[in-house]
């Protein structure tokens, strides 16, 4: 079975063809495309971005993200966990909002400071 993807490792956007049986990638312009193609069909991961409610801040929400990619199948569960959280101002950029979310090894961190 073969799967077609567009590589997102660089601005070139190579059109990849990934042979699942032989774990071979064609169409990549660099070695990063090889790795991306295999990873994307065997274990896709994503950085999750969202917002968290802020109490007593000059803004009502703070943007957050996972500090590393997590398994794609955990994305919606991660957002559910993020939506449960409410933090008090001040918030500093890089502050851990949820440690080891869903036991994924990734922390949810603030990406902006809020006074």
C-alpha positions as CSV (number, residue, x, y, z in Angstrom):
1,X,0.0,0.0,0.0
2,X,1.2,3.5,-0.9
3,X,0.3,6.8,0.8
4,X,0.8,10.2,-0.7
5,X,1.8,13.2,1.5
6,X,3.1,16.7,1.3
7,X,6.2,17.1,3.4
8,X,6.0,20.0,5.9
9,X,9.7,19.9,7.0
10,X,10.7,22.9,4.9
11,X,9.1,25.4,2.5
12,X,9.7,23.2,-0.6
13,X,6.6,21.0,0.2
14,X,7.8,17.9,-1.6
15,X,5.1,15.5,-2.7
16,X,6.0,12.2,-1.0
17,X,4.9,8.7,-1.8
18,X,5.4,6.4,1.1
19,X,5.4,2.6,0.5
20,X,4.1,1.2,3.8
21,X,5.1,-2.4,3.2
22,X,8.8,-1.6,2.4
23,X,9.0,1.6,4.5
24,X,10.4,3.5,1.6
25,X,9.8,7.1,0.7
26,X,10.1,8.7,-2.8
27,X,9.8,12.3,-3.9
28,X,11.7,13.8,-0.9
29,X,14.2,16.4,-1.7
30,X,16.2,15.9,1.5
31,X,16.7,13.3,4.3
32,X,14.2,15.1,6.5
33,X,11.4,14.1,4.1
34,X,12.4,10.5,4.4
35,X,12.0,10.6,8.2
36,X,8.8,12.7,8.1
37,X,7.1,10.3,5.6
38,X,7.8,7.2,7.6
39,X,6.9,8.9,10.9
40,X,3.7,10.4,9.5
41,X,2.3,7.0,8.4
42,X,3.5,4.9,11.3
43,X,3.2,7.3,14.3
44,X,1.8,10.8,13.4
45,X,2.4,13.5,16.1
46,X,1.3,17.1,16.4
47,X,2.0,20.1,18.6
48,X,-1.4,21.1,20.2
49,X,-2.2,24.8,20.4
50,X,-5.1,26.3,22.3
51,X,-6.0,28.9,25.0
52,X,-6.5,28.8,28.7
53,X,-8.8,31.1,30.7
54,X,-7.0,33.7,32.9
55,X,-8.5,35.1,36.1
56,X,-7.7,38.7,37.1
57,X,-5.5,39.3,34.0
58,X,-5.5,42.2,31.5
59,X,-6.6,39.6,29.0
60,X,-9.1,36.8,29.5
61,X,-7.1,34.0,27.9
62,X,-3.5,33.0,27.4
63,X,-2.3,31.1,24.3
64,X,-0.8,27.7,25.1
65,X,0.9,24.8,23.3
66,X,2.5,21.5,24.1
67,X,6.2,21.9,24.4
68,X,6.8,18.9,22.1
69,X,4.6,16.9,19.7
70,X,2.2,14.3,21.1
71,X,0.5,11.4,19.4
72,X,-2.1,12.7,16.9
73,X,-4.7,10.4,18.5
74,X,-4.4,12.3,21.8
75,X,-5.1,15.7,20.2
76,X,-8.8,16.0,21.2
77,X,-8.3,14.6,24.7
78,X,-5.5,17.1,25.2
79,X,-7.8,19.9,24.2
80,X,-10.4,18.6,26.7
81,X,-7.8,18.7,29.5
82,X,-6.7,22.2,28.5
83,X,-10.4,23.4,28.5
84,X,-10.7,22.3,32.2
85,X,-8.0,24.7,33.3
86,X,-8.3,28.2,34.6
87,X,-5.2,30.1,35.9
88,X,-4.6,33.3,37.9
89,X,-2.6,36.2,36.5
90,X,0.2,36.9,36.3
91,X,1.3,34.3,33.7
92,X,4.8,34.2,32.3
93,X,5.8,32.9,28.9
94,X,7.1,29.4,29.2
95,X,5.2,28.7,32.4
96,X,4.0,25.1,32.7
97,X,0.2,25.1,32.7
98,X,-0.3,21.3,32.7
99,X,2.6,19.0,33.5
100,X,2.9,15.8,31.5
101,X,-0.5,16.1,29.9
102,X,-2.2,12.7,29.4
103,X,1.1,11.1,30.5
104,X,2.5,12.0,27.0
105,X,5.8,13.4,28.3
106,X,4.8,16.8,27.0
107,X,3.9,19.9,29.1
108,X,1.3,22.5,28.1
109,X,3.1,25.8,28.4
110,X,2.0,29.5,28.1
111,X,3.2,31.2,24.9
112,X,2.6,34.7,26.1
113,X,3.0,36.6,29.4
114,X,-0.2,38.1,30.9
115,X,-0.2,40.7,33.7
